[in-house]
Amino acid sequence: MNAECDYLFKLLLIGDSGVGKSCLLLRFADNKYSDDYACTIGVDFKIRTIQLNGKIVKLQIWDTAGQERFHTITSSYYRGAHGVILVYDVSSLESFVNVKQWLVEVEELN
């Protein structure tokens, strides 16, 4: 905790490339939407502060790259995370099937 908030949580968005992790983050943190697809390079993050039951809660939401080539970069960001949001594309069976592998990775790195 710090002087700015009562609670601070680090959350990770993980999943295959192109499933919409960055779009979810942009919508939740900035209330914006973009049709343009831009591949996340490494890791990006945004902060959203909310008030819940009279407490100030700050959420650090980390958007990790889904590509295998960034795997070693993004795995270091798992440390200290309080939660993981696993994202898949409902129109992609492959991204849904890969959820199982993402869960294995979370368990290995936790």
N, C-alpha and C positions, 0 to 999 in steps of 0.2 A: 504494500500500500504506500501511497505517497500523498502529499498535500493536495494534489489535484483531484484525487478520486478515492473512493472507499475500497474499491476492488479493481484489480487489473488482471485481465485474462489474455493469454496468448492462444489464438485459435489458428489452425492450419486448414487451408482448402487444398485437397489433393485429389488426383484422378488423372485419367488419360489426357493427352493433349487435345484441345479443341472441344472439350465437353461443356464449357461454359463457366469455368471457375472465375475467370476475370470479370465476366458479365455479372455474375452473382455478387462479387465483391463491389463492383462499381455501383450496382443498384442499391445494395444495402448501405454502403458507406456514404455515397454521394447522391443517392436517389436519381441516378442518371442511367440511361440505356444507350448502347451503341450497337449498331448492326455490323460494324467493322470488326473483323477478326484480326487481332494482333497477337502473335505468339509471345508468351511471357518468356523473357530471357532470365534464367536463374530464378530469382525470387523478387516479388513485389509485395508491399503491404500498405494497408490503410488503417486508420484509427477511427473508431466510432464510439462516441460517448453517449450513454443512455442513462436515464434515471429509472430505477426499479425499486419499489417499496421504500422510497425516500433516500435511497443510497445512490451515489454516483458510481457507475460501472464503466470502466474504459476497456474496450475490446481492441486488441491488436490482432488484425486478421491478415494472415500471411498467405499470399497466392503463390503456390509453387509451380514451377514448370512441369508439365507432364511428360516431356520427352526424356528418353533414357539417357541422352548425352549430358543432361544436367543433373543426373541422379546423385552424383557425389557432392554437388553443390547444395542441392536441396535437402539431402538427408541430415546435414548438420543443423538445419533450422528446426528439426523435430525436437531438439533438446529444449526442455523448459516449457513445452506446449501443455496447455491445460485441456485441450480438446482438439478433435479432428473432425472436419466435415468432408466426407467422401462424396465426390461428385461424379456422376456418369450421365451420358446423353441417352435419353429415353428412346431416341431413334437409332441408337447404335448398340446392337447386341454385344459386340466385341467390348465396348467400354463397360457394359454391365458385367460381363464375364470377368473382366480384369479387376473388378472390385475385390475379388477374393485375394488376388496377388497384392493389391494395395493394403489390405488388412494384414496380410502376413508381414509386409514391410513395417507397418506401424507397430506390430507386436515385437518384431526383432529390434527396432530402434528405441523402444520404450523401456 
